[in-house]
Every structure is written in structure tokens, then in C-alpha cells.
Amino acid sequence: MKFGYQKFVEFDNGYTASVVCNDMSYGSDRGLFEIAILYNDDIVYDTDIAHGVVGFLDFQEVADTLKKIEQLPKR
């Protein structure tokens, strides 16, 4: 990995967001981020927000996606 950023954001509803920008992530060559929604350390594929990893996000889209994850009902 030439460069990289990863931050885990935990929410009260039990979800965690993994926000990544590294040489392996979607959009990193443009300085963009990807987010994976996690529950118990596994990627969640069944939300209205995402069906896996969401890539090519700018700062505002990351903030908007984190807000949506925070508002998900508890599993």
C-alpha cells in the first residue's frame, strides 16, 4: 500500500462504518473514499444505503452516508 487512510466509525445502533482511501479502494486514484457498512465485523449487504461497498465518494457524500448509517434501525 503506497498510502492509506482507514477510519472505523461506530454507531449506537450496532453498525460500524469503515471509511477507506488507499491504493486498493474504489476512487482512491481521484482522492475519493469508499465505505463499507459492518455489523459484528462483517459487511452488511441488505440495507437501503448499500448492497456492499460504496465507492467514489467525496467528503460530503461520506458525511451523508455516515448520517444514513447512524439512522438505521438496530438489527
Secondary structure, DSSP 8 states (H G I E B T S, - for coil): --SEEEEEEE-TTSEEEEEEEETTSTTGGGT-EEEEEEETTEE---SSS-SS-EEEE-HHHHHHHHHHHHTS---
